[in-house]
Amino acid sequence: MSGINSKIQELGSVEKTMLIPLWSRAEESMNGGLIDDQLSIDIINKIDTSLYGFNQMSRFVKNYLLTAIANRTILIDEYLDKIINKDSIVYNFGCGLDTRFARYMDKVKQWNDIDMPEVVDIRRSFATESEVYRMHSLSILAENPLYGLEIDKNCVVICEGLLMYFDESEVKGFLKKMIDATESGNMILETLGSWTKIKINPVIKGIGENSRYTWSLNNTKDCRKLDIRMEMVDSKTIFDLNKSRWGSMGTLMRSTYLNKRVSSKITLYRY
Ligand SMILES: C[S@@+](CC[C@H](N)C(=O)[O-])C[C@H]1O[C@@H](n2cnc3c(N)ncnc32)[C@H](O)[C@@H]1O
């Protein structure tokens, strides 16, 4: 595993952000928190996290981050539980070191974890492919982001912690290519409010990177502006659950005006 740390250090700025949700899921799980993700703990234990300043985070930022990541994990799992079946093919774009495949492999026909080649190379040290579980080196900006993958109309597309790093035309282009190729299916997208673009996220800054959020969506019902074939089924924000963890932030987010502009939303779309 010694080579893993140098491979991670060589990653690009957006690729390196995969450490943030991984560390958060592990930290939350280690302390008997809102989620129980032993695999994230096992993976993070093999990575030298001292290089990324996680321990220098303020209590406020740490609680915000851990609650946000745990809640988005729970919300995506809840949507998946509603829509998947033994015939489902899942495409998880920008998978990073996400561990959801371990929870869902037995419940679907095929789970595809997709990311940039350098990330998939690192991922291969922690996960093993099988008939059901596959890893692919593909970019959402590729001419065909599903190149070489089995295409299915009963598919589920997941984009967690991904689309906010692109611009609107890139997001639209990706959605169009996905919908053209698969024709029908479900999408679970994480989108951020517009105020999150104002400053570099302090946690991203904390790990020594400078990736900015460049795309936002305040109103998740506005999906038809992204692609006319998309229909919103349901949408929740990270502030909608485990409210005791949010403190004064939760009180502030009762304002719809603020919530739309600040929160991370997890939305289920059908097309
Ligand atoms: C914040 S991480 C999210 C990782 C994972 N979804 C999670 O929640 O743990 C962002 C991920 O997007 C990936 N990424 C960046 N550019 C990409 C692209 N063009 N196509 C696919 N994935 C990309 C990065 O490599 C990184 O793994």
The ligand as a MOL file (V3000), in Angstrom:
LIG
                    3D

  0  0  0     0  0            999 V3000
M  V30 BEGIN CTAB
M  V30 COUNTS 27 29 0 0 0
M  V30 BEGIN ATOM
M  V30 1 C -15.7960 15.0320 -4.2050 0
M  V30 2 S -15.2580 13.6120 -5.0690 0 CHG=1
M  V30 3 C -16.6990 12.5990 -4.8900 0
M  V30 4 C -16.3580 11.1410 -4.8000 0
M  V30 5 C -17.5330 10.1980 -4.5090 0
M  V30 6 N -18.6550 10.4140 -5.3650 0
M  V30 7 C -17.9410 10.2840 -3.0670 0
M  V30 8 O -18.9790 10.8710 -2.7560 0
M  V30 9 O -17.2210 9.7360 -2.2330 0 CHG=-1
M  V30 10 C -15.2960 14.1010 -6.7850 0
M  V30 11 C -14.9260 12.9700 -7.7480 0
M  V30 12 O -15.1650 13.3940 -9.1000 0
M  V30 13 C -14.1870 12.7870 -9.9080 0
M  V30 14 N -14.0560 13.4600 -11.2060 0
M  V30 15 C -13.4370 14.6330 -11.4920 0
M  V30 16 N -13.5270 14.9140 -12.7960 0
M  V30 17 C -14.2180 13.8920 -13.3650 0
M  V30 18 C -14.6430 13.6160 -14.6990 0
M  V30 19 N -14.3530 14.4560 -15.7000 0
M  V30 20 N -15.3510 12.4780 -14.9260 0
M  V30 21 C -15.6440 11.6320 -13.9020 0
M  V30 22 N -15.2750 11.8490 -12.6250 0
M  V30 23 C -14.5640 12.9570 -12.3560 0
M  V30 24 C -12.9390 12.9410 -9.0620 0
M  V30 25 O -11.8810 12.1340 -9.5070 0
M  V30 26 C -13.4640 12.5780 -7.6760 0
M  V30 27 O -13.3450 11.2030 -7.4380 0
M  V30 END ATOM
M  V30 BEGIN BOND
M  V30 1 1 1 2
M  V30 2 1 2 3
M  V30 3 1 2 10
M  V30 4 1 3 4
M  V30 5 1 4 5
M  V30 6 1 5 6
M  V30 7 1 5 7
M  V30 8 2 7 8
M  V30 9 1 7 9
M  V30 10 1 10 11
M  V30 11 1 11 12
M  V30 12 1 11 26
M  V30 13 1 12 13
M  V30 14 1 13 14
M  V30 15 1 13 24
M  V30 16 1 14 15
M  V30 17 1 14 23
M  V30 18 2 15 16
M  V30 19 1 16 17
M  V30 20 1 17 18
M  V30 21 2 17 23
M  V30 22 1 18 19
M  V30 23 2 18 20
M  V30 24 1 20 21
M  V30 25 2 21 22
M  V30 26 1 22 23
M  V30 27 1 24 25
M  V30 28 1 24 26
M  V30 29 1 26 27
M  V30 END BOND
M  V30 END CTAB
M  END
